[in-house]
């Protein structure tokens, strides 16, 4: 419980039209390599990256040499981030593409390689359909696969794991109902679980406390949210989500998690209190019911209160678009 400080971002960027080349300490926000900032300070990365847009396609390409995990005060190489006992020094090669040929359809895919550790890929797609001004549907799916590579220092030779997921959202006015399902497996019979050392796991059943990504785990997702802006309370959104283990590998605990949250963003309000606009409040409460293989139940309660207020410092003498 000691304080810490670190210069998490310090970079130079070169921009040419829609392409940006960035060097040194920077944020990365790809499906498997991301800030994971639930501890209020994010993961950041050292290296170089090139991002940009080409028509309906956006891309990311990077070579990352080191990472500062969210609650650390120093950068270490990517191999040690995955396992502190690894003596090798490895960087990461990371690429991603997002594609939206029409407004209703969005798809993306990404891949990272850490030599002698892991190769991991992620893909998803979402399709939106508007039945009327108030009724909307969204269907989405995801698939991810990873395996050991080279000397397999992290997982051992022969490791592989995959996870698939489907999700549907139905929106009527301010009410959104959600149902989804994720399922994990492998192709080689190793029964290994997913590895996510470089950011939040991007699965649909990533909850406040638990991450439902274990080998052979099948999880049902049910949720509902309501935007009170539709009834005059601009900025207030409440949500309830449940993730229920339907099947787990023999010998593992069964988890059921119930998450409740309320968000209030002052930026959604109309009025003269502009200084309040950056203020964002969140209250969340999670209940995790665990049943061990012997049938014994245990309950965990998790309460979080978060206050965000973002300050931006901008030069007043900059020219337009400067």
PAZAZA-835472 format. One record per residue (C-alpha): residue in one letter; x, y, z. Coordinates in Angstrom, 2 decimals, padded with zeros to 5 digits. Each point is the difference from the previous one (the first is absolute). Example, Ala and Ser with C-alpha at 12.3 -4.5 7.8 and 13.67 -1.06 7.14 Angstrom:
<sites>
SITE aa       X       Y       Z
SITE  A  012.30 -004.50  007.80
SITE  S  001.37  003.44 -000.66
</sites>
This chain:
<sites>
SITE aa       X       Y       Z
SITE  X  000.00  000.00  000.00
SITE  X  002.81  002.40 -000.83
SITE  X -000.24  002.79 -002.55
SITE  X  001.82 -000.17 -003.31
SITE  X  000.64  002.21 -002.99
SITE  X  001.26 -000.59 -003.52
SITE  X  000.10  001.89 -003.29
SITE  X -002.44 -002.34 -001.73
SITE  X -000.25  001.90 -003.28
SITE  X  002.84  001.90 -001.66
SITE  X  000.07 -000.16 -003.78
SITE  X  000.70  001.75 -003.25
SITE  X -002.47 -000.33 -002.86
SITE  X  000.25  000.77 -003.69
SITE  X -003.22  000.44 -001.97
SITE  X -000.46 -000.05 -003.77
SITE  X -003.63  000.35 -001.10
SITE  X -001.78 -002.91  001.78
SITE  X  003.14 -001.94  000.97
SITE  X  001.73  000.46  003.38
SITE  X  003.42 -001.36  000.98
SITE  X  000.60 -000.05  003.80
SITE  X  003.19 -000.75  001.94
SITE  X  000.77 -000.90  003.64
SITE  X -002.49 -000.15  002.92
SITE  X -003.57 -000.11 -001.23
SITE  X -003.50 -001.37  000.44
SITE  X -001.06 -003.04 -002.02
SITE  X -003.67 -000.93 -000.30
SITE  X -000.31 -003.26 -001.93
SITE  X -002.30 -002.90  001.01
SITE  X  002.65 -001.98  001.91
SITE  X  002.60  002.72  000.60
SITE  X -001.67  002.90  001.77
SITE  X  000.00  002.39  003.00
SITE  X -002.02 -002.23  002.42
SITE  X -000.36  003.09  002.19
SITE  X -002.42 -001.27  002.64
SITE  X  002.67  000.90  002.59
SITE  X -000.17  003.65 -001.17
SITE  X  003.46 -000.07 -001.56
SITE  X  000.30 -001.77 -003.35
SITE  X  002.37 -002.42 -001.65
SITE  X  002.32  001.93 -002.32
SITE  X  002.63 -001.21 -002.44
SITE  X  003.41  000.91 -001.38
SITE  X  000.70 -000.40 -003.70
SITE  X -001.09  001.29 -003.37
SITE  X -003.35 -000.11 -001.76
SITE  X -001.61  001.04 -003.26
SITE  X -003.75  000.66 -000.14
SITE  X -002.30  001.39 -002.62
SITE  X -003.02 -000.22 -002.26
SITE  X -000.30 -001.13 -003.59
SITE  X -003.58  000.44 -001.18
SITE  X -002.31 -002.17  002.17
SITE  X  003.02 -001.74  001.57
SITE  X  001.95  001.05  003.10
SITE  X  003.23 -001.74  000.98
SITE  X  002.58 -000.31  002.76
SITE  X  003.54 -001.37 -000.30
SITE  X  002.48  000.08  002.84
SITE  X  003.23 -001.37  001.41
SITE  X -000.18  000.20  003.81
SITE  X  003.13 -000.57  002.06
SITE  X -001.23  000.52  003.57
SITE  X -003.15  000.49  002.08
SITE  X -000.97  001.68  003.26
SITE  X -002.86 -001.95  001.56
SITE  X -002.80  002.08  001.47
SITE  X  001.20  000.14  003.64
SITE  X  003.78 -000.02 -000.59
SITE  X  002.57  002.80 -000.16
SITE  X  002.46 -001.48 -002.49
SITE  X  000.03 -001.44 -003.51
SITE  X  001.16 -003.60 -000.55
SITE  X  000.37 -002.09 -003.15
SITE  X -003.00 -001.88 -001.32
SITE  X  001.26 -003.42  001.06
SITE  X  000.30  001.04  003.65
SITE  X -003.47  001.55 -000.08
SITE  X -001.38 -003.46 -000.81
SITE  X  002.18 -001.77  002.59
SITE  X  002.49  001.70  002.33
SITE  X  002.11 -003.18  000.15
SITE  X  000.76  000.04 -003.73
SITE  X  003.60  001.06 -000.54
SITE  X -000.31  000.68 -003.74
SITE  X -000.59  003.45 -001.46
SITE  X -002.84  000.13 -002.53
SITE  X -001.91  002.74 -001.77
SITE  X -003.38 -000.21 -001.70
SITE  X -001.12  000.32 -003.62
SITE  X -003.60  001.20 -000.09
SITE  X -002.40  000.73 -002.84
SITE  X -003.69  000.73 -000.32
SITE  X -002.56  000.93 -002.66
SITE  X -003.56  001.31  000.36
SITE  X -002.36  000.09 -002.98
SITE  X -003.41  001.58 -000.46
SITE  X -001.15 -000.22 -003.63
SITE  X -003.47  001.27  001.00
SITE  X -001.21  001.82  003.11
SITE  X -001.94 -003.02  001.26
SITE  X  002.91 -002.48 -000.18
SITE  X  003.26  000.16  001.97
SITE  X  002.75 -002.62  000.11
SITE  X  003.52 -000.12  001.39
SITE  X  002.88 -002.40  000.45
SITE  X  003.32  000.21  001.83
SITE  X  003.09 -002.14  000.57
SITE  X  002.99  000.20  002.32
SITE  X  003.19 -002.06  000.12
SITE  X  002.45 -000.11  002.90
SITE  X  002.93 -002.18 -001.18
SITE  X  000.49 -003.17  002.06
SITE  X -003.17  000.71  002.01
SITE  X -003.34  000.46 -001.73
SITE  X -001.77  000.69 -003.26
SITE  X -003.57  001.18  000.52
SITE  X -002.80  001.16 -002.31
SITE  X -003.41  001.58  000.49
SITE  X -002.88  000.72 -002.41
SITE  X -003.54  001.28  000.39
SITE  X -002.85  001.45 -002.03
SITE  X -003.23  001.84  000.78
SITE  X -003.04  000.75 -002.13
SITE  X -002.59  002.65  000.91
SITE  X -003.54  000.07 -001.31
SITE  X -002.47  002.79  000.67
SITE  X -003.63 -001.08 -000.06
SITE  X -001.27  003.48  000.86
SITE  X  001.17  003.18  001.71
SITE  X -000.39 -001.72  003.38
SITE  X  000.62 -003.69 -000.74
SITE  X  003.49 -001.23 -000.84
SITE  X  001.69 -003.39 -000.20
SITE  X  003.68 -000.93  000.18
SITE  X  001.50 -003.44 -000.68
SITE  X  003.68 -000.60  000.68
SITE  X  002.50 -002.83  000.21
SITE  X  003.62 -000.46  001.01
SITE  X  002.73 -002.62 -000.33
SITE  X  003.51 -000.06  001.44
SITE  X  002.85 -002.50 -000.23
SITE  X  003.48 -000.16  001.50
SITE  X  002.87 -002.47  000.18
SITE  X  003.56 -000.37  001.21
SITE  X  002.84  000.96 -002.32
SITE  X  003.73 -000.67 -000.17
SITE  X  001.41 -001.08  003.36
SITE  X -003.48  000.31  001.61
SITE  X  001.44  001.56  003.15
SITE  X -003.39  001.02  001.39
SITE  X -002.26 -002.99 -000.61
SITE  X  002.14 -002.92 -001.10
SITE  X  000.01 -001.62 -003.40
SITE  X -003.30 -001.08 -001.51
SITE  X -002.13  002.64  001.70
SITE  X -003.03  001.33 -001.83
SITE  X -003.35  001.50  001.01
SITE  X -003.01  001.50 -001.73
SITE  X -003.11  001.87  001.13
SITE  X -003.14  000.84 -001.97
SITE  X -002.94  002.18  000.89
SITE  X -003.35  001.19 -001.32
SITE  X -002.10  002.92  001.20
SITE  X -003.28  001.70 -000.82
SITE  X -001.33  003.40  001.12
SITE  X -003.57  001.24 -000.30
SITE  X -000.67  003.71  000.61
SITE  X -003.38  001.64  000.41
SITE  X  000.19  003.70  000.79
SITE  X  002.31  000.18  003.05
SITE  X -000.21 -003.70  000.92
SITE  X  002.60 -002.48 -001.28
SITE  X -000.22 -003.75  000.61
SITE  X  003.10 -002.16 -000.54
SITE  X  000.59 -003.73 -000.33
SITE  X  003.27 -001.73 -000.80
SITE  X  002.03 -003.18  000.33
SITE  X  003.73 -000.73  000.07
SITE  X  001.68 -003.39 -000.28
SITE  X  003.66 -000.99  000.37
SITE  X  001.98 -002.94 -001.32
SITE  X  003.19 -001.15 -001.67
SITE  X  001.00 -001.98 -003.07
SITE  X  002.82 -002.08  001.48
SITE  X -001.62 -001.41  003.13
SITE  X  002.27  001.95  002.37
SITE  X -002.96  001.49  001.94
SITE  X  001.93  003.23  000.52
SITE  X -001.67  003.28  000.94
SITE  X  000.30  003.28 -001.86
SITE  X  003.01  002.26  000.70
SITE  X -000.63  003.77  000.23
SITE  X  003.15  001.66  001.38
SITE  X -000.16  003.21 -002.07
SITE  X -003.43  001.45  000.72
SITE  X -003.65 -000.74  000.68
SITE  X -001.36 -003.19 -001.54
SITE  X -002.41  001.13 -002.78
SITE  X -002.65 -002.68  000.52
SITE  X -003.68  000.81  000.38
SITE  X  000.00 -001.58  003.48
SITE  X  002.78  002.15  001.49
SITE  X -001.72  001.17  003.19
SITE  X  000.89  002.38  002.86
SITE  X  001.68 -002.71  002.11
SITE  X  000.29 -003.22 -001.99
SITE  X  001.23 -000.70 -003.52
SITE  X -001.76 -003.05 -001.47
SITE  X  002.81 -001.24 -002.26
SITE  X  001.02 -003.33  001.56
SITE  X  000.51 -003.19 -001.98
SITE  X -003.28 -001.72 -000.97
SITE  X -002.02  002.75  001.73
SITE  X -003.41  000.83 -001.50
SITE  X -001.69  003.14  001.28
SITE  X -003.43  001.56 -000.51
SITE  X -000.26  003.80  000.02
SITE  X -003.27  001.81  000.78
SITE  X -000.36  003.74  000.49
SITE  X -002.18  003.08 -000.11
SITE  X  000.75  003.71  000.01
SITE  X -002.08  003.16 -000.06
SITE  X  000.97  003.48 -001.19
SITE  X -002.03  002.45  002.07
SITE  X  000.70  002.71 -002.56
SITE  X -003.04 -001.38 -001.82
SITE  X -002.20  001.12  002.94
SITE  X  001.70  003.33  000.70
SITE  X  002.92 -000.96  002.30
SITE  X  002.84  000.68 -002.43
SITE  X  003.28 -001.74  000.82
SITE  X -001.33 -002.75  002.29
SITE  X  000.36 -003.65 -001.09
SITE  X -000.62 -003.05  002.20
SITE  X  000.98 -003.56 -000.87
SITE  X -000.38 -003.54  001.38
SITE  X  001.96 -002.93 -001.47
SITE  X  000.32 -003.66  000.99
SITE  X  002.62 -002.54 -001.14
SITE  X -000.93 -003.59  000.83
SITE  X  002.29 -003.01 -000.33
SITE  X -001.85 -002.66 -001.96
SITE  X  002.94 -002.42 -000.22
SITE  X  003.56 -000.11  001.40
SITE  X  002.84 -002.48 -000.11
SITE  X -000.02 -002.67  002.72
SITE  X  001.71  001.22  003.14
SITE  X -000.65  003.73 -000.57
SITE  X -002.26  002.25  002.05
SITE  X -003.27  001.11 -001.55
SITE  X -000.57  003.78 -000.07
SITE  X -003.15  002.08 -000.30
SITE  X  000.53  003.76  000.02
SITE  X -002.64  002.73  000.23
SITE  X  001.10  003.57 -000.80
SITE  X -001.96  003.20  000.59
SITE  X  001.16  003.49 -000.97
SITE  X -001.22  003.57 -000.31
SITE  X  001.80  002.70 -002.00
SITE  X -000.64  003.72 -000.05
SITE  X  001.76  002.24 -002.53
SITE  X -000.45  003.73  000.46
SITE  X  001.06  000.58 -003.62
SITE  X -003.47 -001.18 -001.07
SITE  X -001.73  002.83  001.86
SITE  X -001.20  003.22 -001.55
SITE  X  000.78  003.19  001.90
SITE  X  002.61  002.55  000.93
SITE  X  002.14 -002.11  002.36
SITE  X  002.70 -000.77 -002.58
SITE  X  002.60 -000.63  002.70
SITE  X -002.01 -003.07  001.06
SITE  X  000.04 -001.54 -003.48
SITE  X  003.15 -002.14  000.53
SITE  X -001.42 -001.55  003.19
SITE  X -001.02 -003.65 -000.23
SITE  X -001.26 -002.07  002.95
SITE  X -000.28 -003.78  000.21
SITE  X -001.27 -002.34  002.70
SITE  X  000.26 -003.76 -000.54
SITE  X -000.79 -003.03  002.10
SITE  X  000.90 -003.61 -000.83
SITE  X -001.08 -003.24  001.63
SITE  X  002.00 -003.15 -000.80
SITE  X -001.45 -003.33  001.07
SITE  X  002.63 -002.76 -000.07
SITE  X -000.69 -003.73  000.29
SITE  X  003.03 -002.25  000.44
SITE  X  000.09 -003.61 -001.31
SITE  X -001.17 -001.23  003.42
SITE  X -003.18  002.08 -000.22
SITE  X  001.01  002.67  002.54
SITE  X -001.20  003.53 -000.78
SITE  X  001.82  003.25  000.69
SITE  X -001.06  003.57 -000.79
SITE  X  002.16  003.01 -000.82
SITE  X -001.41  003.55  000.07
SITE  X  001.84  002.79 -001.84
SITE  X -000.98  003.68  000.24
SITE  X  001.73  002.70 -002.08
SITE  X -000.57  003.75 -000.04
SITE  X  001.85  001.95 -002.71
SITE  X  000.23  003.73 -000.63
SITE  X  001.59  001.21 -003.24
SITE  X  000.77  003.61 -000.84
SITE  X  002.10  000.57 -003.10
SITE  X  002.08  003.15 -000.41
SITE  X  001.37  000.99 -003.40
SITE  X  002.70  002.64 -000.40
SITE  X  000.05  001.65 -003.41
SITE  X  002.09  002.88 -001.32
SITE  X -002.16  003.06 -000.59
SITE  X  002.23  001.37 -002.76
SITE  X -000.14 -003.03 -002.26
SITE  X -001.24  000.69 -003.53
SITE  X -003.28 -001.61 -001.16
SITE  X  000.37 -003.78 -000.28
SITE  X  003.40  000.35  001.68
</sites>
